[in-house]
């Protein structure tokens, strides 16, 4: 009977532990998304330290860049510092974290305004104890440049 009570107690603790780990990972993801978004708004000097060596971005219009190309182009991104990340879904294994979400922000990329609320996918990898952005997909449709 005592073994059964211990088993039931252990099983009851599992969902709490799993939810707690998921909550921690979502909190980490939200912190990293905020850091990445803030860095993009701030410009090349702020974003460069957050990018992994293998970084790539793909935008909804088919334009893509590697790390150096993106750092050169990030100056062409103008955004208001007020934004939100919604519907955040995180999966992680080992030192990789994949985050899909909606970003709501007022931004212009290379002269074209971007949909105010649009889906994104960002992949992070832990390097030397710090999360770095490995890849980013921006699915925000752009208006033609003015």
C-alpha positions as CSV (number, residue, x, y, z in Angstrom):
1,X,0.0,0.0,0.0
2,X,2.9,2.4,0.8
3,X,4.4,1.7,-2.6
4,X,1.1,2.6,-4.3
5,X,0.9,5.8,-2.3
6,X,4.5,6.7,-3.3
7,X,3.8,5.9,-7.0
8,X,0.6,8.0,-6.9
9,X,2.5,10.9,-5.3
10,X,5.3,10.6,-7.9
11,X,2.8,10.6,-10.8
12,X,1.0,13.6,-9.4
13,X,4.2,15.5,-9.3
14,X,5.0,14.8,-13.0
15,X,2.6,17.2,-14.7
16,X,3.7,20.0,-12.3
17,X,7.3,19.4,-13.1
18,X,6.7,19.2,-16.8
19,X,4.6,22.3,-16.8
20,X,7.2,24.1,-14.7
21,X,10.0,23.1,-17.2
22,X,7.7,24.3,-20.1
23,X,7.0,27.5,-18.3
24,X,10.8,28.1,-17.8
25,X,11.5,27.4,-21.4
26,X,8.8,29.7,-22.6
27,X,10.1,32.4,-20.3
28,X,13.6,31.9,-21.7
29,X,12.2,32.0,-25.2
30,X,10.4,35.2,-24.5
31,X,13.5,36.8,-23.0
32,X,15.5,35.8,-26.1
33,X,12.9,37.0,-28.5
34,X,12.8,40.4,-26.7
35,X,16.6,40.7,-26.8
36,X,16.6,39.8,-30.5
37,X,13.8,42.3,-31.3
38,X,15.4,45.0,-29.3
39,X,18.7,44.4,-30.9
40,X,17.2,44.6,-34.4
41,X,15.6,47.9,-33.5
42,X,18.9,49.2,-32.1
43,X,20.9,48.3,-35.2
44,X,23.9,46.3,-36.4
45,X,26.2,46.8,-33.3
46,X,23.5,45.5,-31.0
47,X,22.4,42.5,-33.2
48,X,25.8,41.2,-34.2
49,X,26.7,39.7,-30.7
50,X,23.4,37.7,-30.7
51,X,23.9,35.9,-34.0
52,X,25.5,32.5,-34.3
53,X,28.2,32.1,-36.9
54,X,25.9,30.0,-39.1
55,X,23.0,32.5,-38.9
56,X,20.6,32.8,-41.8
57,X,17.4,34.8,-42.3
58,X,14.6,34.3,-44.9
59,X,11.9,36.9,-45.4
60,X,8.5,36.4,-46.9
61,X,9.6,38.1,-50.1
62,X,12.2,35.4,-50.7
63,X,15.2,37.6,-49.7
64,X,17.7,35.8,-47.5
65,X,21.0,36.7,-45.9
66,X,23.8,35.0,-44.0
67,X,25.2,36.5,-40.8
68,X,27.4,39.2,-42.4
69,X,24.8,40.1,-45.0
70,X,22.2,40.5,-42.4
71,X,24.3,42.7,-40.1
72,X,25.0,44.9,-43.1
73,X,21.2,45.1,-43.9
74,X,19.8,45.4,-40.4
75,X,20.4,49.1,-40.6
76,X,17.7,49.1,-43.2
77,X,15.1,47.9,-40.6
78,X,13.2,50.7,-38.9
79,X,10.8,49.7,-36.2
80,X,9.0,51.3,-33.3
81,X,10.3,50.0,-30.0
82,X,6.8,48.9,-28.9
83,X,6.0,45.4,-29.8
84,X,4.7,42.1,-28.5
85,X,5.3,38.4,-29.0
86,X,2.1,36.3,-29.0
87,X,1.1,32.7,-29.4
88,X,4.6,31.6,-28.4
89,X,5.3,27.9,-28.9
90,X,8.7,26.5,-27.9
91,X,10.3,23.2,-28.5
92,X,13.8,22.4,-27.3
93,X,16.3,19.6,-27.2
94,X,19.9,19.7,-25.9
95,X,21.2,23.1,-26.8
96,X,18.7,24.0,-29.5
97,X,15.5,26.0,-29.0
98,X,12.9,26.5,-31.8
99,X,10.3,29.2,-31.3
100,X,7.3,30.0,-33.4
101,X,5.2,33.1,-32.6
102,X,3.5,36.2,-33.9
103,X,5.3,39.4,-33.7
104,X,3.2,42.6,-33.6
105,X,5.3,45.6,-34.4
106,X,5.3,48.7,-36.7
107,X,8.3,48.2,-39.0
108,X,9.7,49.1,-42.4
109,X,12.3,46.8,-44.1
110,X,14.3,48.3,-46.9
111,X,11.7,50.9,-47.6
112,X,8.7,48.5,-47.5
113,X,6.2,48.4,-44.6
114,X,5.6,45.0,-43.1
115,X,2.4,43.5,-41.9
116,X,1.9,44.8,-38.3
117,X,1.2,41.3,-37.0
118,X,2.9,38.4,-38.7
119,X,4.2,34.9,-38.0
120,X,7.9,34.3,-37.3
121,X,10.1,31.3,-36.6
122,X,13.4,31.8,-34.7
123,X,15.9,29.1,-33.9
124,X,18.4,29.6,-31.0
125,X,21.5,27.5,-30.1
126,X,23.4,27.7,-26.8
127,X,27.0,28.6,-27.5
128,X,29.4,29.0,-24.5
129,X,26.4,29.2,-22.2
130,X,24.6,31.9,-24.1
131,X,21.7,31.6,-26.5
132,X,22.5,32.8,-30.0
133,X,20.1,33.2,-33.0
134,X,20.9,30.5,-35.6
135,X,18.1,31.3,-38.0
136,X,15.0,33.5,-38.4
137,X,12.1,33.3,-40.8
138,X,10.0,36.4,-41.2
139,X,6.7,35.7,-42.8
140,X,5.4,39.3,-42.7
141,X,4.2,40.3,-46.1
142,X,5.6,43.6,-47.3
143,X,4.0,46.4,-49.2
144,X,5.8,47.6,-52.3
145,X,8.5,50.2,-51.5
146,X,7.2,53.8,-51.7
